Amino acid sequence: MKRIIFLLIILGFPDLGTGAEWTAIFDGKTLNGWKSTSDANWRVEAGTIVVDEGMGGLLIHEDTYKNYELDVEFKAAKAANSGVFLSTKEKPRNLTTDCYELNIAPPDNPFPTGSLVARKKVEGAGETDAWRRFEVRVADGRVTVKLDGKEVLDHRARPPAVGIRIGLQKNSGRVAFRNIHVRKLP
């Protein structure tokens, strides 16, 4: 029995503890289910969501989430500034109440990659233009983040962010996202 459970977990079957399944929110071909909040040139190239021009803003997914896990890969040009907005409103105005902005930025940024902007800074995450991976858990105001398999952030927000969407950010430079999966938690 233990071997069967282990195999189910390794093969990506539903989480036996929560009953929730991972859901792809990007199909690798289209931006179906996504909506831009600016004139940024969001598009699909070679199985990735890419943006590199236009006014800063978000690409918001249509589904809503309260407690969830997010797994996303990203690749940012050196010196690019982008992010993943967690539990966000469509157009957040206050980064300490409307959302959690998980930053993608150079080490000299006040909130470098892996940090929650205006909430908690992460040190030593480094800068690279290679593919990287965020594994995020958002539950009742607690946000934990793994960057490339290493936990870099554990933050409890008081009060929790009030938004219910997930968004990808265009701020400056070129950034790409792929393999975006979400699992709702109870």
C-alpha positions in Angstrom: 0.0 0.0 0.0 2.8 2.4 0.9 4.4 1.8 -2.6 1.1 2.6 -4.3 0.7 5.8 -2.4 4.3 6.8 -3.2 3.8 6.1 -6.9 0.6 8.1 -7.0 2.3 11.1 -5.5 5.3 10.8 -7.8 3.1 10.5 -10.9 1.1 13.6 -10.0 -2.2 12.1 -9.1 -4.5 14.1 -6.7 -3.1 15.0 -3.4 -4.3 12.3 -1.0 -4.4 14.8 1.9 -6.6 17.5 0.3 -8.2 15.7 -2.6 -7.3 18.6 -4.8 -5.8 18.2 -8.2 -3.2 20.4 -10.0 -4.8 22.4 -12.8 -2.9 23.9 -15.7 -4.0 27.5 -16.1 -2.0 28.1 -19.2 -2.4 25.6 -22.1 0.9 26.5 -23.8 -0.9 27.6 -27.0 -3.3 30.5 -26.3 -4.1 33.2 -23.7 -7.6 31.7 -23.2 -8.7 32.5 -19.6 -6.3 35.5 -19.3 -7.0 39.2 -19.5 -4.5 42.1 -19.8 -5.0 45.2 -17.6 -2.7 47.4 -19.9 -1.5 47.7 -23.5 1.5 45.4 -22.9 2.2 43.0 -25.8 1.4 39.7 -24.0 1.6 36.8 -26.4 2.4 33.1 -26.7 5.8 32.0 -28.2 7.1 28.5 -28.2 4.8 27.3 -25.4 5.5 30.3 -23.2 3.7 33.5 -22.2 6.0 36.4 -23.2 5.9 40.2 -22.7 8.5 42.8 -23.5 6.9 46.0 -24.6 4.0 48.3 -23.6 2.8 49.9 -20.4 3.2 48.0 -17.2 0.3 46.0 -15.9 -1.0 42.5 -15.2 -2.1 39.6 -17.2 -4.9 38.3 -14.9 -6.3 34.7 -14.9 -10.1 34.5 -14.8 -10.3 31.9 -12.0 -10.5 32.9 -8.4 -8.5 31.5 -5.5 -8.5 32.0 -1.7 -6.1 29.3 -0.4 -4.0 27.6 -3.0 -0.6 26.4 -4.3 1.0 27.8 -7.4 3.8 26.3 -9.4 5.2 28.5 -12.2 8.4 28.7 -14.2 9.8 32.0 -15.4 12.7 33.4 -17.4 13.5 37.1 -17.0 16.2 39.0 -19.0 18.9 40.4 -16.7 17.8 43.7 -15.1 14.2 42.9 -16.0 11.5 43.8 -13.3 8.4 41.6 -13.3 6.5 39.5 -10.8 3.7 37.1 -10.0 0.7 38.7 -8.3 -0.9 36.4 -5.7 -4.4 36.9 -4.2 -4.7 40.1 -6.2 -7.4 42.5 -7.3 -7.5 43.1 -11.0 -5.9 46.6 -10.5 -4.3 46.6 -7.1 -3.7 50.0 -5.6 -2.2 49.1 -2.3 0.5 46.3 -2.2 0.0 45.7 1.5 -3.8 45.0 1.3 -4.8 44.3 -2.3 -2.3 41.5 -3.1 1.0 39.8 -2.6 3.5 40.9 -5.3 6.1 38.1 -5.6 8.9 40.0 -7.3 11.2 39.0 -10.1 14.0 41.6 -10.1 17.8 42.0 -9.9 19.7 41.7 -6.6 20.1 45.5 -6.3 16.3 46.0 -6.4 14.8 46.9 -2.9 12.8 43.7 -3.3 14.8 41.2 -5.4 13.5 37.9 -6.9 11.6 35.9 -4.3 10.6 38.9 -2.2 7.1 40.1 -1.4 7.1 43.8 -2.5 6.4 46.2 0.4 6.2 43.2 2.8 9.3 41.1 3.0 12.8 41.2 1.3 14.7 38.0 0.4 18.5 38.2 0.3 20.8 36.2 -1.9 18.4 34.9 -4.5 20.8 36.1 -7.3 20.1 37.1 -10.9 20.1 34.8 -13.9 18.5 34.8 -17.3 17.9 31.0 -17.1 14.5 29.3 -16.4 13.6 29.4 -12.7 10.7 28.0 -10.7 8.5 29.4 -8.0 6.6 27.0 -5.8 4.1 29.0 -3.8 1.6 28.3 -1.0 -1.0 30.9 0.0 -3.2 29.9 2.9 -5.1 32.2 5.3 -2.6 35.0 5.0 0.6 32.9 5.1 2.7 32.9 2.0 5.6 30.5 1.5 7.9 30.5 -1.5 10.4 28.1 -2.8 12.7 29.4 -5.6 14.4 26.6 -7.6 13.5 24.1 -4.9 14.9 26.1 -1.9 12.5 27.8 0.5 13.3 31.5 0.5 10.3 33.1 2.1 7.8 32.4 4.8 5.5 35.4 5.6 2.3 35.8 7.6 0.3 38.9 6.4 -1.9 40.6 8.9 -4.5 41.3 7.6 -4.4 38.8 4.6 -4.6 40.2 1.1 -8.1 40.7 -0.1 -7.8 39.9 -3.8 -8.8 36.5 -5.3 -6.9 36.4 -8.7 -3.5 35.4 -9.9 -1.7 37.7 -12.3 1.6 37.9 -14.2 3.3 41.3 -14.2 4.9 43.4 -17.0 7.0 46.1 -15.5 10.2 46.5 -17.4 12.3 44.2 -19.7 11.5 40.8 -21.2 9.9 38.0 -19.2 8.4 34.7 -20.1 6.3 32.2 -18.1 5.4 28.6 -18.6 4.1 25.5 -16.9 1.7 27.4 -14.7 -0.3 25.1 -12.4 -2.6 25.8 -9.4 -4.0 23.5 -6.8 -6.9 24.8 -4.6 -6.6 24.1 -0.9 -9.5 23.7 1.6 
